[in-house]
Amino acid sequence: ARNGFSHVATFAAFDRGKQIYPESAFVPDTPIFWTKSLRLKGGEGGAKWIKDGKAYQNVTGRRVLATQLAEEFRKQDCLVQPFIENHPDIARITNGALASLRIVSGRDEHGKAEFVTALIALPHGARQTSVAGILCSIDYKSGQIRRAVFPGGEAVANHPDTGAPIVGVVLPYWHESIDLVLRAHAVAFSRFAFLGWDIALTKEEPLLLETNSGWGATFHQMLDGPLGHTSFSRLVSHYV
């Protein structure tokens, strides 16, 4: 935010039992929002909340008055963010939950960030996040999905919920997404040699969701072969 990079906004933040952002008490008025745990991994703790009169309800049916949500979230240590919708071209190959484009970047000896590898994870079934979703290899030049598999490695041609073909879909804002993460890495996270960026592809633009120092090398290599065949081997040589 300080550097002006496109990102998912934060309505409120709760840490160690306290609301740390904003200064005023959080009382939502948006029709729908998303909460995300500060410390859990793998999408645990993520929840969608939908406004229903004076209360909000999550997918489990739990209802909490809007005026009492701040107290509820103090117990969870979480971020409260807008609910982000997929670009229409991506929505057809999801179950309605947000897909996540993962781009890995690395810094060279001069501080310049470079593209290393990427994949996109597509949620399916009852999942509310892209964790354990369908994993897709992406052609670097075109941004086209060239292969899709379940996490166990089984190939999948059509999305199991929508029936839409997955292979051949061209990701919107592909090159813009690469440019966004490379600039963000070099400017805002320069002390990290490698980072895995999660990006939401919306109708309007790509948005940074988060960045990760641990970025799941196994799945990238399962899709596209050894990282040694990418810029990773050259970049890592400067640090070891």
N, C-alpha and C positions, 0 to 999 in steps of 0.2 A: 504493500500500500504506500509506504514512504517513497518508493521509487516510481510509482505510477504504473505498475504492471497490472494488466487485467487479471482479476482474481475474484473468487467468490467472497462476497462481503460477510461480515460477522455482525449479527444483531446484538449478541451478548456473549460473555465468557464467564465461566464459573470454575474456580480453582481452589482446592482444599477448603471447601465449604463456604467460600465467599464469592460474591459477584465482583469480578475485577474489571468488567467493562459492560456497559458504560457506567458513568457515575450515578445516573438516575436509575431507580428501580425498574427492572425489565418487566413490562406488561405488553405482550404482543398484540398486534391488530391485523397482521397479514393473514390471508386465508389459509395459508399452508406454510410450514417451515420444517427444517431438518435439524436434529441434534446429533452431535458427533462427539464421542468420548475423547478427552484429552490424552489418555494414557493407554487405553486398550488397543489391541492390534487386530488386523484382519477384518476391519469393519464392525467389530463388536461394539455394541452400545449405540449404533446408528438407529435413528427412529424418525419417522415422518409423523407430524402432528397436523391435524386438519381442524379448522375452526368449525364449531357446531354451536351456534348461539353464543352464549357467554363463556363457553368452555372449549377446550381443545381435546381431541381424541386421537390416540395412536392406533396402529394396526392391530394391537392386541385387544382393543376395546376400552382401554383405560382412559377415563375422562378426568380432566383437571381444569378448574376455573382459570381463566386467563390471569386473574389477579394472584393466583396461587402457584403459577408455574415457576416463578423465580425461586420459591422455597423448594419446589420439587427438584429443580436443576442444581441447587446447592449441594444436594446429596450425591450428585452424579459426576461432578467435575467435567464439564462439557462445553463445547461451542454450540451456539444457536445461529443457524445460517439460513438463507433463503433456500427453498426447495427449487433445485435447478432441473430444467427439462432438456432432454436431448434435442439436437438438430433433427428435423423431420427425416433426413436420410439415415440417421443413426437409430431413431426411434423404431423404425420398421424391423430392426434386427435386435431388439431388446424386449423385455417383458414390461417395460414402462419405467423401470428403475434406471438410474443414471449409469451410462457406460463410462468407463475410465480409460483414457488414452495414456499409456505410460511411455514416456520418452526418457532415455538415459543419456546424460551428458557428462563429459569429462573435461577438465582443464589441462591445457598444455603448460610447458615450462614458462611461457610468457603471460599466463593468466587468461588466455583466450579459451572460451568454451567451445567444445565440438560435439556433434552428434555421435553417439555410440550405437544405439539400437533402440527399437521401439516395439510395442505391441498394443493392442486394444482388447480390453476385457468386456464382454457383453453379458449382462445379467439375464438369467432365465429362471423359469419355474417360480417358486415363491420367494426368491431372494430379493431383499430390498437394496442390496449393493452389488457391485460387480465382483466381489470376492467369490472365488470358486466359480467364476463365470466362464463362458466360452472364450478361449484365447486365440487371437488372430495375428498372424504375421502380416507385415505391411511392406509394400514395395517402396523403397526410399524415394525414388524419382517421381512416382505418380501419386503416392498416397493410397494406392488401391490394396484392398485386402486380397492376399494371394493364397492364404491357407487358414483354416479354422479347426480347432480341436477342443475337446473337453480337457480338463486338467490332467486326466489320466493318459492322454495322448490319442484318444479315439477321434477320428476325423468326423466332422459334421459339415454338411452342405447347406442345410436350411435351418433357420432358427426354430427350435422346437415349439415355441409358443405362437409365433406369427406365421411360420411357414415360408418367410421371405428368404431368398437366397442370400448367403453371407459373402461367399467368395465373389470378388468382382466389384463390391461396393467401394466407391472412392470416398475417402474421408474428407468431409468439409474442413477447410482451414488447416490442412495438413502442413503446408510450408509456413503458414503464419504461426502454427503451434511450435514448430521447431525453432523459429526465430525468437518466439517469446521465451522459451526455456533457456536458450543460449544466452540471451541478454540478462535474464534473471539470475542465472548461475554466475556469470562474470561480475555482475554489479552487486547483487545482494547476498550471495552465498559463496564468496570467493575463497573462504578457508576450507571448503570441501573439494576433494579431488574429483569425486564422482557423485552424482545425485540421480535419483529416479523420480521424475516429475509426473504427477497425476493431473490430467487436464480434462475438463468438461467441454465437449463440443456442443455449443448451444446454437440456436438459430441466428444469433447476432454475431458471435465471436467465440474464440476459445478462451476459457477461463482457467487460471491456475487454481487447483484444489489444495494441493499440498506437495511437499517434496520430501524424499526419503533417503537417508544415508544407506539403508539396506533395501535393495531394490529387486531382489528375486532373480538372480542370474540364471537359475535353473530353467525357468519357463522360457526365457529369451533364447537359451541355447537349444531347448527342445524344439522350438519353432524354426530357428534360423541357423543352427549349427554353432560351432565353438566361437566364443567371444574373441579368441585369438585371431579370427578372420576379420574382425572389425578394427576400428581405431583404438579399442581398449588396450591391446597389447602394446602399442606404441606409446599411448598416454601413460599407462601404469609404469612403464620403464623409468619414468622421471621421478617416481616416488619410492622405488624399491632398490 
